[in-house]
Amino acid sequence: IREDPVSLAKLKELEQYFSQTGNGMLRERIKRLKAVKEKGSSEQEYETFKVVENTEAMRYQIIFNGKPDVEVRALLKSNGFKWAPSQGAWQRQITTNGKYALDSVVNKLKEMEM
């Protein structure tokens, strides 16, 4: 897993700086990023794929045992997931929209497993 350029120490430093400048929106964004980082990574395994919430890379990742078929790749792409060869995973940034897309893709993939 590649190192994330935004470390917790850097987030704390930015939070301290922006708390002094009064930029509320940015301060809230930094708090949310910090909360995600502190939560830690998690994994959920399914029959044909694994879902990883990689907080170090700030990515939702879907990992398959082999190369997914054309239909599955189209589903992933249409929901904003990109293939990351360095991670060996289809991934998307951790955001509210990313979580919605992840849930949608996972539900469709579970239906395909049946």
C-alpha positions, -999 to 999 in steps of 0.1 A, spaced: 0 0 0 14 34 -10 20 60 17 -7 87 18 7 122 14 -16 136 41 -5 122 75 -23 126 108 4 150 119 0 171 88 -38 172 94 -33 183 130 -9 210 118 -34 222 92 -63 222 117 -42 243 141 -34 268 113 -69 271 100 -85 274 135 -65 306 138 -75 319 104 -112 313 110 -119 294 78 -148 272 91 -155 252 60 -119 241 57 -117 234 94 -147 211 91 -132 193 62 -100 187 81 -120 173 111 -138 149 88 -105 137 72 -89 133 106 -119 112 118 -116 89 88 -79 85 94 -84 77 131 -111 52 123 -87 29 106 -90 6 76 -116 -22 74 -123 -52 51 -154 -71 42 -151 -104 22 -177 -117 -2 -178 -148 -23 -160 -134 -54 -146 -101 -42 -133 -82 -11 -141 -46 -2 -115 -26 17 -119 9 32 -83 19 31 -80 50 53 -43 52 47 -48 58 10 -82 74 16 -98 50 -9 -126 25 -11 -111 -5 -28 -127 -36 -45 -104 -65 -50 -113 -95 -72 -96 -129 -72 -90 -126 -110 -98 -102 -137 -136 -93 -135 -156 -98 -167 -166 -70 -190 -200 -64 -174 -185 -60 -139 -157 -37 -152 -184 -16 -169 -204 -14 -136 -173 -3 -117 -164 24 -143 -199 37 -145 -198 42 -107 -165 61 -108 -141 33 -98 -107 33 -115 -83 4 -119 -51 10 -98 -24 -15 -109 -1 -4 -80 -28 -15 -55 -43 -44 -75 -77 -30 -69 -106 -10 -83 -107 21 -62 -125 54 -55 -118 82 -31 -135 80 4 -162 106 1 -200 107 7 -206 101 -30 -179 74 -30 -197 55 -2 -230 57 -21 -213 44 -52 -196 16 -32 -228 5 -16 -245 5 -50 -218 -16 -67 -216 -40 -38 -253 -47 -39 -252 -53 -77 -222 -76 -73 -239 -96 -46 -269 -100 -69 -246 -113 -97 -231 -139 -73 -265 -155 -68 
